[in-house]
């Protein structure tokens, strides 16, 4: 059963991840003559670099993923009281994921399970330099009216924090708009992720208008800021191993150093682990209104992300064993 009064609600995708690595360069930075890595590539116009159209992979792992699932997984293992996970799956193949969630103590009562549809899938390839390419199949995408009807049947009246993870633009906007009119007035944290550069300017403005905090990497934040002002929003901006920047309205920007990691196995899900840790600290501390507490929460989130980095996939770092490669 779903938690009667969940503190944290997470809206985002569930997906089966196919995680691979390649010895090639996805940016086409160096030719792999004779290795087969650049087979089928084409020269970019006006550039000596090659666009990689074909590469060979040397590891392949299947894992449970999707930003919504990854965040809920981290919350469940960080002491959150049964987060409410809100997502869409397809009954054609979702039972394995449902069983996995329930084994982690995560309720599936917030899922819209679409008969005979297939669930989302992500194909994630990381190159030798740490660059990632992701191809994402979103599965069944309900219309806004059907999605809002689903939200209305969920126990969100006492929710204090709502995390909007990457999701189809219409549904992100509908979800945050719905949350903005809840009597509990939850803190609305939005991370558009891979959809940031796909939003139209009017969509960006509407989405941001319903949110309180925006979290994303430097590319995503810069793209959002080109479409609308976010001066009245708290912004957490990551940049890989570089400093994390915190922009609090009316205050000087803060900078938090990212600690060096001991083991860099797979970056998949690290951003989700970071975001979940922030949301968890918000609930445990009853809010993060002072800059020092926020800085501490970010440092704790870095540790959680580093733990994820040492495993394949976004939902392995609290398990006893790593995921099993299905092909090497």
Rosetta blueprint (number, residue, H / E / L):
1 X L
2 X L
3 X L
4 X L
5 X L
6 X L
7 X L
8 X E
9 X E
10 X E
11 X E
12 X L
13 X L
14 X L
15 X E
16 X E
17 X E
18 X E
19 X E
20 X E
21 X E
22 X L
23 X L
24 X L
25 X L
26 X L
27 X L
28 X L
29 X L
30 X L
31 X L
32 X L
33 X L
34 X L
35 X L
36 X L
37 X L
38 X L
39 X L
40 X L
41 X L
42 X E
43 X E
44 X L
45 X L
46 X L
47 X L
48 X L
49 X L
50 X E
51 X E
52 X L
53 X L
54 X L
55 X L
56 X L
57 X L
58 X L
59 X E
60 X E
61 X E
62 X E
63 X E
64 X E
65 X E
66 X L
67 X H
68 X H
69 X H
70 X H
71 X H
72 X H
73 X H
74 X H
75 X H
76 X H
77 X H
78 X L
79 X L
80 X L
81 X L
82 X L
83 X L
84 X E
85 X E
86 X E
87 X E
88 X E
89 X E
90 X E
91 X L
92 X L
93 X L
94 X L
95 X H
96 X H
97 X H
98 X H
99 X H
100 X H
101 X H
102 X H
103 X H
104 X L
105 X L
106 X L
107 X E
108 X L
109 X L
110 X L
111 X E
112 X E
113 X E
114 X E
115 X L
116 X L
117 X L
118 X L
119 X L
120 X E
121 X E
122 X E
123 X E
124 X E
125 X E
126 X E
127 X L
128 X L
129 X L
130 X L
131 X L
132 X E
133 X E
134 X E
135 X E
136 X E
137 X E
138 X L
139 X L
140 X L
141 X L
142 X L
143 X L
144 X H
145 X H
146 X H
147 X H
148 X H
149 X H
150 X H
151 X H
152 X H
153 X L
154 X L
155 X L
156 X L
157 X L
158 X L
159 X L
160 X L
161 X E
162 X E
163 X E
164 X E
165 X L
166 X L
167 X L
168 X L
169 X H
170 X H
171 X H
172 X H
173 X H
174 X H
175 X H
176 X H
177 X H
178 X H
179 X H
180 X H
181 X L
182 X L
183 X L
184 X L
185 X L
186 X L
187 X E
188 X E
189 X E
190 X E
191 X L
192 X L
193 X H
194 X H
195 X H
196 X L
197 X L
198 X L
199 X L
200 X L
201 X H
202 X H
203 X H
204 X H
205 X H
206 X H
207 X H
208 X H
209 X H
210 X L
211 X L
212 X L
213 X E
214 X E
215 X E
216 X E
217 X E
218 X H
219 X H
220 X H
221 X H
222 X H
223 X H
224 X H
225 X H
226 X H
227 X H
228 X L
229 X L
230 X L
231 X L
232 X L
233 X L
234 X E
235 X E
236 X E
237 X E
238 X E
239 X L
240 X L
241 X L
242 X L
243 X L
244 X E
245 X E
246 X E
247 X E
248 X L
249 X L
250 X L
251 X L
252 X L
253 X L
254 X E
255 X E
256 X E
257 X L
258 X L
259 X L
260 X L
261 X L
262 X L
263 X L
264 X L
265 X L
266 X L
267 X L
268 X L
269 X L
270 X H
271 X H
272 X H
273 X H
274 X H
275 X H
276 X H
277 X H
278 X H
279 X H
280 X H
281 X H
282 X H
283 X H
284 X H
285 X L
286 X L
287 X L
288 X L
289 X L
290 X L
291 X H
292 X H
293 X H
294 X H
295 X H
296 X H
297 X H
298 X H
299 X H
300 X H
301 X H
302 X H
303 X H
304 X H
305 X H
306 X H
307 X H
308 X H
309 X H
310 X L
311 X L
312 X L
313 X L
314 X L
315 X L
316 X L
317 X L
318 X L
319 X L
320 X L
321 X L
322 X L
323 X L
324 X L
325 X E
326 X E
327 X E
328 X L
